[in-house]
Amino acid sequence: MEISIDLNSNIEVEYGSVDLNSNIEVEYGSGDLNLNIEVEYGSVDLNSNIEVEYGSIDINSNIEVEYDDSDGLSDEEYNEPLDLYEGKYL
């Protein structure tokens, strides 16, 4: 039996449907690849913030984490913005 998929149409799955030019609907939310991906515990806007159960991460901003001071860095040095493209402090 031959099965064909029109990639410009819809793919229907058990818990929703996928239109590659529109929305991805999933069991716990929906995603528009140009807008938001909503998940069970938060949402992801690919151009904005990642919201998670315990806080949020803006991938275009800073990453701050807890740490111990055994490396000798001060609070200010440790929490300087990290250049994610260069892998070093700005």
N, C-alpha and C positions, 0 to 999 in steps of 0.2 A: 504494500500500500504506500502510495506516495503522499508525503505531507509537505506543504509549502508554507512559508511564512513571508508575508509582505512586511519588510522592515519599516515601511512608511505607514503602516497601519497599526493594529493593536496586537499585543501578545497577552492572552488571558491566562492567568495562573490561579491556583487554588484559592488564594486569599485576596485577589484583586486583579488589576490589569496593568499592563505597561504599554504606553504609547510613546515610542521613542522620540517623538516630536512634542510631547506634552508632559503628562504626569506619570509618575510611578506611584501606584497605590499598594500599600502593604498592610499586613494584619494590624499593625499598631499605629498607623498614620499614613501619610502620603508624602510623596516627594515630587516636586517640579524641579528638574535639573537646573533651571535658571532661577529658582526661588529657594524654597526650603525643603529639607528632608526632615520629616517629623518621625521620631522614634519613641519607643515605649517610655523612656525616662527623660526626654528633652527634645530638642530640635537642632538641626544643623542648617544654617544658611551659608552656602559655600562662599558667599562674598562678604560675610559678616562674622557672626559669632558661632561657636560651638557651645551649646548649653548642655550641661550634664547634670546628673543627679545631685552633685555636691558643689556646683559652681559653674563657671563658664570660662572658656578659652577663646580669645579673639586671635585667630592665627596671623593677623596682620599687626598685632600689638606685642605685648610682652608676655613672657612666661615667667611666673614667679612660683617658686617651690619652697617647701620647708627643707631645712638643712641643719647640720651641726657645723660649728665654727672650727672644726679641727683642721680645715684647710688654710686657715689664717685670713680668709677674706672677711672684710667688714660687711655689715648689712648693706651699705650703699654699693660697695663693689659687687657683692653677690647678686643684687637685684637690678643691676644695670641691664638695659635692654640687650638681648642676645640677637646678634645678626644671624638669622636662621639660614641665610644663603651662604655666608662665609664660615659659619660655625665658630664664631668668636665674638667677643664683646665688641659693641659698637664704639 
